[in-house]
Amino acid sequence: MSFFDLILRNLWSKRARSIGLAFAVAIAVMAVVTLDVTSSGLEQSAAAIISVGKADFTVSQKGAADTLASTIDREELARLRQTPGVANVVGVLVETQDLNADNPVFIEIGINPGDLTAFGVKMVAGRPYAPTASHEVMLGWRAAANFGLRVGDRFNANGTWNTVVGIYSTGNAFGDAGAMLPLPAIQGYNRVPGIVTLAFVKVAKGFSITAVAARIDYAQPELTTIRTAAQFGRADRNLVYLQAAVNGSTVLAILIGAVIIGNTMLLSLFERTREFGLLRAVGWTRRRTVSLLLAESLLLAILGAGLGVALSFAVAFVLENLPALKGVLHPNFTEGAFWRALFTALVMTLLGALYPTTRAALLSPLKALSYE
């Protein structure tokens, strides 16, 4: 019988315990991976919001509770436009509205029609709204398709009716699934005159994007520049807290899992004392005995990690379709999430197996064979 066959035979002979250990690993991995993919999904959604505009970087309020809670006033916007190296600044007000069960977080973007080209908006049908129109709206082509609306139809939002005067495309799925309204109108609907959520900055030719961004960060410390998803923590504290929760849950899952695995393996060691004594008596070394236990544990860890990832797919699907999270949460299963799953499973198993394998290595063959 080969070494691997012996491992399989041992695990199969104690099926209930093996299944229990694998399931314990799977539950821990499921919790960690689910948090990881939901955190990554929320970060991706935030990235989609700030990447709608065709700009070199985005400016947001520093330390806002979340990206959409950012506020930039007229004076701050004016100082951005006066920054050396800045060619153009487009200020937009981004709001969300619960339209219906299928669109609980519908994105509305307030922007002046003169800034549409700089923002990367292309008209698919109709025309842009007037600068001060109070009942005109443009729909992204995805939103128009979802609602079955065309130019000339009425779109009810903000407690009033709006005539669809145009259908647009931005090349961004998030922006194309929303609506655009005149900036003064949406500021009035939300009672925030002179306020925008984000500013999209285009740097003039010949100037360094990094240098201009650094100049803004220094001159206006209440604001922050964002170029990549990794920089969201500057503006959105919720994403920072969520990532901290993911890291904390990984450590907690490893510790709890290690205790469960250690206890189970210790009980298994007591039951198999005579078996280990016999193996030592026929010539097995301490290293080979430890290798057997570790190999059994690691095989269960890998199986548990696979089961945990499968369970996380199911849990993420359920969360994604909950009414309160529909349209907001889009789990993002990245390569990093799978590596985190494997890391969690292996580390908790190795920690849990440390004491039982040490006990097994120190067993005296004579005492082990006489163990009752």
C-alpha positions as CSV (number, residue, x, y, z in Angstrom):
1,M,0.0,0.0,0.0
2,S,1.4,3.4,-1.0
3,F,1.7,6.3,1.4
4,F,-1.1,8.2,-0.4
5,D,-3.3,5.1,-0.3
6,L,-2.7,4.9,3.4
7,I,-3.8,8.5,3.8
8,L,-7.0,7.9,1.9
9,R,-7.7,4.7,3.9
10,N,-7.3,6.5,7.2
11,L,-9.6,9.3,6.2
12,W,-12.2,6.9,4.8
13,S,-12.2,4.7,7.9
14,K,-13.1,7.8,10.0
15,R,-15.6,9.3,7.5
16,A,-17.7,11.2,10.0
17,R,-14.7,12.9,11.6
18,S,-13.1,13.6,8.2
19,I,-16.3,15.2,6.9
20,G,-16.7,17.2,10.1
21,L,-13.2,18.6,9.8
22,A,-13.6,19.4,6.1
23,F,-16.9,21.1,6.8
24,A,-15.4,23.2,9.7
25,V,-12.7,24.4,7.3
26,A,-15.4,25.1,4.6
27,I,-17.5,27.3,6.9
28,A,-14.5,29.4,7.9
29,V,-13.4,29.7,4.3
30,M,-16.9,30.5,3.2
31,A,-17.1,33.4,5.7
32,V,-13.8,34.8,4.6
33,V,-14.3,34.5,0.9
34,T,-17.8,35.9,1.0
35,L,-16.6,39.0,2.9
36,D,-13.7,39.3,0.4
37,V,-15.8,39.1,-2.8
38,T,-18.5,41.5,-1.4
39,S,-15.9,44.0,-0.4
40,S,-14.2,43.7,-3.8
41,G,-17.6,44.1,-5.5
42,L,-18.5,47.3,-3.5
43,E,-15.1,48.7,-4.4
44,Q,-15.6,47.8,-8.0
45,S,-19.0,49.6,-7.9
46,A,-17.4,52.7,-6.4
47,A,-14.7,52.6,-9.1
48,A,-17.4,52.4,-11.7
49,I,-19.0,55.6,-10.4
50,I,-15.9,57.7,-10.4
51,S,-14.7,56.3,-13.8
52,V,-17.8,57.4,-15.7
53,G,-16.2,60.7,-16.6
54,K,-13.4,60.7,-19.2
55,A,-10.9,62.4,-16.9
56,D,-7.3,62.0,-15.7
57,F,-8.5,61.7,-12.1
58,T,-11.4,62.4,-9.8
59,V,-11.6,64.8,-6.9
60,S,-13.7,63.9,-3.8
61,Q,-14.2,65.2,-0.3
62,K,-11.6,63.7,1.9
63,G,-12.8,61.2,4.6
64,A,-16.4,61.2,3.5
65,A,-18.5,58.4,4.9
66,D,-18.9,57.0,1.4
67,T,-18.2,58.2,-2.1
68,L,-21.7,59.5,-2.7
69,A,-21.7,61.5,0.6
70,S,-18.9,63.7,-0.8
71,T,-19.6,67.4,-1.1
72,I,-17.7,70.0,-3.0
73,D,-18.9,73.6,-3.0
74,R,-18.6,76.4,-5.5
75,E,-15.5,77.9,-4.0
76,E,-13.6,74.6,-3.9
77,L,-14.7,73.9,-7.5
78,A,-13.4,77.3,-8.6
79,R,-10.1,76.8,-6.9
80,L,-9.7,73.4,-8.7
81,R,-10.2,75.2,-12.1
82,Q,-7.6,77.8,-11.1
83,T,-5.0,75.1,-10.3
84,P,-1.9,75.3,-12.6
85,G,-2.0,72.5,-15.1
86,V,-5.7,71.9,-15.0
87,A,-7.3,72.1,-18.4
88,N,-10.9,71.3,-17.5
89,V,-13.0,70.5,-14.4
90,V,-16.5,68.9,-14.7
91,G,-18.5,69.0,-11.4
92,V,-21.3,66.5,-11.1
93,L,-23.9,65.7,-8.4
94,V,-24.4,62.0,-8.1
95,E,-27.6,60.9,-6.3
96,T,-29.4,57.6,-5.9
97,Q,-33.1,56.9,-5.9
98,D,-35.3,53.9,-5.1
99,L,-37.4,53.7,-8.2
100,N,-38.8,50.2,-7.7
101,A,-38.0,46.7,-6.6
102,D,-35.8,46.1,-9.6
103,N,-34.0,49.5,-9.3
104,P,-33.6,50.2,-5.6
105,V,-30.4,52.2,-6.2
106,F,-30.9,54.0,-9.5
107,I,-28.1,56.4,-10.3
108,E,-28.9,60.0,-11.2
109,I,-26.1,62.3,-12.4
110,G,-26.5,66.1,-12.4
111,I,-24.3,67.8,-15.0
112,N,-24.4,70.9,-17.1
113,P,-25.1,70.2,-20.8
114,G,-22.0,72.1,-21.8
115,D,-19.9,69.6,-19.9
116,L,-21.3,66.5,-21.6
117,T,-18.7,66.2,-24.3
118,A,-15.8,66.6,-21.8
119,F,-17.5,64.0,-19.6
120,G,-17.4,61.5,-22.5
121,V,-21.1,61.5,-23.2
122,K,-22.3,60.6,-26.7
123,M,-25.9,61.1,-27.8
124,V,-27.5,58.0,-29.2
125,A,-30.9,59.6,-29.9
126,G,-32.6,62.9,-29.3
127,R,-30.8,66.0,-27.9
128,P,-29.2,67.2,-24.6
129,Y,-31.5,68.8,-22.1
130,A,-31.6,72.6,-21.7
131,P,-29.2,74.1,-19.0
132,T,-32.1,75.2,-16.7
133,A,-34.8,72.8,-17.8
134,S,-36.9,71.5,-14.8
135,H,-38.7,68.6,-16.5
136,E,-36.1,67.2,-18.9
137,V,-34.0,64.1,-18.5
138,M,-31.5,62.0,-20.5
139,L,-31.4,58.2,-20.0
140,G,-28.5,56.0,-20.5
141,W,-29.1,53.5,-23.3
142,R,-29.1,50.6,-20.8
143,A,-31.7,52.4,-18.6
144,A,-33.9,53.2,-21.6
145,A,-33.8,49.5,-22.6
146,N,-34.6,48.4,-19.1
147,F,-37.6,50.7,-18.7
148,G,-38.7,50.4,-22.3
149,L,-38.6,54.2,-22.9
150,R,-37.8,56.2,-25.9
151,V,-37.3,59.9,-26.7
152,G,-40.5,61.8,-25.9
153,D,-41.7,59.4,-23.2
154,R,-42.2,60.4,-19.6
155,F,-39.8,59.2,-16.9
156,N,-41.0,59.6,-13.3
157,A,-38.3,60.4,-10.8
158,N,-37.7,62.8,-7.9
159,G,-41.4,62.9,-7.2
160,T,-42.1,64.5,-10.5
161,W,-42.4,63.8,-14.2
162,N,-39.6,64.3,-16.7
163,T,-39.6,64.1,-20.5
164,V,-37.0,61.9,-22.0
165,V,-35.3,64.3,-24.5
166,G,-32.2,62.1,-25.2
167,I,-30.6,58.7,-25.0
168,Y,-26.9,58.7,-24.3
169,S,-23.9,56.4,-24.0
170,T,-20.7,56.8,-21.9
171,G,-19.1,53.5,-22.6
172,N,-19.4,52.7,-18.9
173,A,-22.0,50.1,-17.8
174,F,-22.7,52.0,-14.5
175,G,-23.3,55.3,-16.2
176,D,-25.3,53.9,-19.1
177,A,-27.7,52.3,-16.6
178,G,-28.5,55.6,-15.0
179,A,-30.0,59.0,-15.9
180,M,-28.6,62.6,-16.4
181,L,-30.4,65.7,-15.4
182,P,-29.6,69.4,-15.5
183,L,-27.3,70.2,-12.5
184,P,-29.5,73.1,-11.1
185,A,-32.6,70.8,-11.3
186,I,-31.1,67.9,-9.4
187,Q,-29.5,70.3,-6.9
188,G,-33.0,71.7,-6.3
189,Y,-34.6,68.3,-6.0
190,N,-32.1,67.3,-3.3
191,R,-31.9,70.8,-1.7
192,V,-28.1,71.2,-2.1
193,P,-27.7,74.4,-4.1
194,G,-24.1,74.9,-5.4
195,I,-23.0,71.5,-4.3
196,V,-21.5,68.7,-6.4
197,T,-20.4,65.2,-5.3
198,L,-17.4,64.7,-7.5
199,A,-15.1,66.8,-9.8
200,F,-13.6,65.2,-12.9
201,V,-10.3,66.8,-13.8
202,K,-8.5,66.8,-17.1
203,V,-4.9,67.8,-17.1
204,A,-3.5,70.1,-19.7
205,K,-1.0,68.8,-22.2
206,G,2.6,69.1,-21.1
207,F,1.8,68.8,-17.4
208,S,2.3,65.7,-15.2
209,I,-0.9,64.2,-14.0
210,T,0.8,63.0,-10.8
211,A,2.2,66.5,-10.2
212,V,-1.1,68.2,-10.7
213,A,-2.9,65.8,-8.4
214,A,-0.3,66.3,-5.7
215,R,-0.7,70.1,-6.1
216,I,-4.4,69.8,-5.5
217,D,-3.9,67.5,-2.5
218,Y,-1.5,70.0,-1.0
219,A,-3.5,73.2,-1.8
220,Q,-6.9,71.8,-0.8
221,P,-6.4,69.4,2.1
222,E,-10.2,69.0,2.6
223,L,-10.3,67.3,-0.8
224,T,-8.5,64.3,-2.2
225,T,-7.6,63.0,-5.7
226,I,-8.4,59.5,-6.8
227,R,-6.9,57.7,-9.8
228,T,-7.2,54.0,-8.9
229,A,-9.5,51.8,-6.9
230,A,-6.7,51.3,-4.3
231,Q,-7.0,55.0,-3.4
232,F,-10.7,54.9,-2.5
233,G,-9.7,54.8,1.2
234,R,-8.8,58.5,0.9
235,A,-12.4,59.4,0.3
236,D,-14.5,56.5,1.4
237,R,-14.0,55.3,4.9
238,N,-16.6,52.6,4.6
239,L,-14.4,50.7,2.1
240,V,-11.4,51.0,4.5
241,Y,-13.5,49.6,7.4
242,L,-14.8,46.8,5.2
243,Q,-11.3,45.8,4.1
244,A,-10.3,45.8,7.8
245,A,-13.2,43.6,8.5
246,V,-12.1,41.2,5.8
247,N,-8.6,41.0,7.3
248,G,-9.9,40.7,10.8
249,S,-12.3,37.9,9.8
250,T,-9.5,36.0,8.2
251,V,-7.4,36.1,11.4
252,L,-10.5,35.2,13.5
253,A,-11.5,32.3,11.2
254,I,-7.9,30.9,11.3
255,L,-7.8,31.0,15.1
256,I,-11.3,29.5,15.6
257,G,-10.7,26.9,12.9
258,A,-7.3,26.0,14.4
259,V,-8.9,25.3,17.8
260,I,-11.6,23.1,16.3
261,I,-9.2,21.2,14.2
262,G,-6.7,20.8,17.0
263,N,-9.3,19.4,19.4
264,T,-10.6,17.0,16.8
265,M,-7.1,15.8,15.8
266,L,-6.2,15.4,19.4
267,L,-9.1,13.1,20.0
268,S,-8.1,11.2,16.9
269,L,-4.6,10.9,18.2
270,F,-5.9,9.3,21.5
271,E,-8.0,6.8,19.5
272,R,-5.0,5.9,17.2
273,T,-2.3,5.7,19.8
274,R,-1.9,2.0,19.4
275,E,-1.8,2.4,15.6
276,F,1.0,4.9,15.8
277,G,2.8,2.6,18.3
278,L,2.6,-0.2,15.8
279,L,3.9,2.0,13.0
280,R,6.8,3.1,15.1
281,A,7.5,-0.5,16.2
282,V,7.8,-1.7,12.5
283,G,10.3,1.0,11.7
284,W,8.4,4.2,11.0
285,T,10.4,7.3,12.0
286,R,9.0,10.2,13.9
287,R,9.2,12.3,10.7
288,R,7.2,9.8,8.7
289,T,4.5,9.6,11.4
290,V,4.2,13.4,11.5
291,S,4.1,13.5,7.7
292,L,1.2,11.1,7.8
293,L,-0.9,13.3,10.1
294,L,0.0,16.5,8.3
295,A,-0.8,15.0,4.9
296,E,-4.2,13.8,6.2
297,S,-4.8,17.3,7.6
298,L,-3.7,19.2,4.5
299,L,-5.8,17.0,2.2
300,L,-8.9,17.8,4.3
301,A,-7.9,21.5,4.2
302,I,-7.8,21.5,0.4
303,L,-11.2,19.7,0.3
304,G,-12.6,22.1,2.8
305,A,-11.3,25.1,0.9
306,G,-12.9,23.9,-2.3
307,L,-16.2,23.3,-0.5
308,G,-16.0,26.7,1.2
309,V,-15.5,28.5,-2.1
310,A,-18.5,26.7,-3.6
311,L,-20.6,27.7,-0.5
312,S,-19.4,31.3,-0.9
313,F,-20.8,31.3,-4.5
314,A,-24.2,30.3,-3.2
315,V,-24.2,32.8,-0.3
316,A,-23.0,35.6,-2.5
317,F,-25.8,34.8,-5.0
318,V,-28.4,35.0,-2.2
319,L,-27.0,38.3,-0.9
320,E,-26.8,39.8,-4.4
321,N,-30.5,39.1,-4.9
322,L,-31.8,40.3,-1.5
323,P,-34.2,43.3,-2.1
324,A,-32.1,45.6,0.1
325,L,-28.9,44.8,-1.8
326,K,-30.2,44.3,-5.3
327,G,-28.4,46.6,-7.8
328,V,-25.9,47.6,-5.1
329,L,-23.9,44.4,-4.4
330,H,-22.1,42.7,-7.2
331,P,-19.7,40.1,-5.8
332,N,-16.4,40.1,-7.5
333,F,-14.6,36.7,-7.4
334,T,-11.0,37.7,-8.0
335,E,-7.9,35.5,-8.0
336,G,-7.0,37.0,-4.7
337,A,-10.2,35.7,-3.1
338,F,-9.3,32.1,-4.1
339,W,-5.7,32.5,-2.7
340,R,-7.2,33.9,0.5
341,A,-9.4,30.8,0.7
342,L,-6.4,28.5,0.3
343,F,-4.3,30.5,2.7
344,T,-7.0,30.4,5.4
345,A,-7.6,26.7,5.1
346,L,-3.9,25.8,5.1
347,V,-2.9,28.0,8.0
348,M,-5.7,27.1,10.3
349,T,-5.1,23.4,9.6
350,L,-1.3,23.6,10.2
351,L,-1.9,25.6,13.4
352,G,-4.5,23.1,14.5
353,A,-2.3,20.1,13.7
354,L,0.8,21.5,15.4
355,Y,0.2,20.1,18.9
356,P,-1.4,16.7,18.0
357,T,1.5,16.0,15.5
358,T,4.0,17.0,18.2
359,R,2.4,14.6,20.6
360,A,2.4,11.8,18.0
361,A,6.1,12.3,17.2
362,L,7.0,12.0,20.9
363,L,5.1,8.8,21.5
364,S,7.1,5.9,22.8
365,P,6.4,2.7,20.7
366,L,6.2,0.5,23.9
367,K,3.9,2.8,25.8
368,A,1.7,3.4,22.7
369,L,1.3,-0.3,22.1
370,S,0.2,-0.8,25.8
371,Y,-2.2,2.1,25.6
372,E,-5.8,1.1,26.4
